Amino acid sequence: MFAGKAGCVYNSGMRILINAVSARAGGGVSYLINLLQSLPRLCPDDQFLAAIPDIRLPVEISTLENLTIRIIPEASGNVLKRYFWVQ
């Protein structure tokens, strides 16, 4: 364990899922974009998988080596479909 650049203590080489299927508009999308731009750069030894609805993201986000973005079609639909996907 060590203290990362952000001051957090964690094990390096983690695989982290970011469940952002509810970030569809407004502030949620802005927060998600900022998170996806910053977190993989702060933790280059970790692997991130972001599950997102079908939304537009800046191109430079998808070029980060330790970030995989998976578009979940069910998340772009109604709340019931999103609920069953999360379960």
N, C-alpha and C positions, 0 to 999 in steps of 0.2 A: 504494500500500500504506500501511496505517496500523495503529496499535495500537488494538484495540478495547477495550471496557470491561473485558473479562476479561484484557487484557494480551497477547492473541494478535495476531500480525501477519498480515494477510490482505487480499485484494482485496475491496472491498464489492460487493454485488450478485451474489453467488454463488448458484447453485442447488445444493442439497445434498440427497442422498438418505440417509435413515436407514433402513437395512435392519434391522428389528427383528422379523423373522418368527419368530425363535427365542424371543422373550420371551413366554412363555405362562403363567407362574405365578411366584409368590414374589418373590424379590429382583430377578429380571430385569424383571418388570412394574413394581416400585417404582422401579427405576433409570430405566426408560423414561418413566414418568410425570414424574419429576423433570426428566429431560432435555427432554421436550416442553413442560414448563411454563417452563423457564428459557432454553433456547437461543434460541427465536424472539424473546424479549424482549431478550436481550443483543445480538442481531444483527438489528435491525429492517430493515436494507437487504437482507438475504438472504432467499431463498425456500427453504422446507424441505418435503420430501415424505417422509412416514413410511409405510413399508410394514409393516403389523402384522397379526398373526393376529386372529381374531374374539374380542377381549377387551373388558372394560368399561374405559372411560377416563372421568375426570372431565369433566363438560360444559364447564367453562371452558377446557379445552385446545382444543376444536374451534372456539372463537370467535376465535382468534388469526389475524389477516389473512395473515400470511406463513407459515402452516403448513397443509399439505394432508395429510389422513390418508386412506390407501387401505387398506381391509381386503382381505387376500389370503386367499380361501377355502382355497386349497391349503395355506397355512401352518397352518391349524387342523386339518388332517388328520394323516396319519401322516408319519413321517420321510422316506419315499421320495418322497412328493408334494412335500414341502418342498424336498428336494434337487433335484428336477427344476425346480422354480420358480426356485431360485437360479441354476441353470445357465443 
